[in-house]
């Protein structure tokens, strides 16, 4: 599997609870916070749900 870096670029304030929980599950807490993880189908599915709040880079 390829590794990806996920960076939160927009605020979670005012977002639905489901999107907030998805950001928590990805390990993102603050704007400009980043996590590096494997690009599994589960992770990519979560990224798709919050794609308007995050930026994804391949490593």
Secondary structure, DSSP 4 states (H G I P E B T S, - for coil): --EEEEEE-S--TT--HHHHHHHHHHT--STT-EEEEE--HHHHHHHHHTTTTEEEEE-
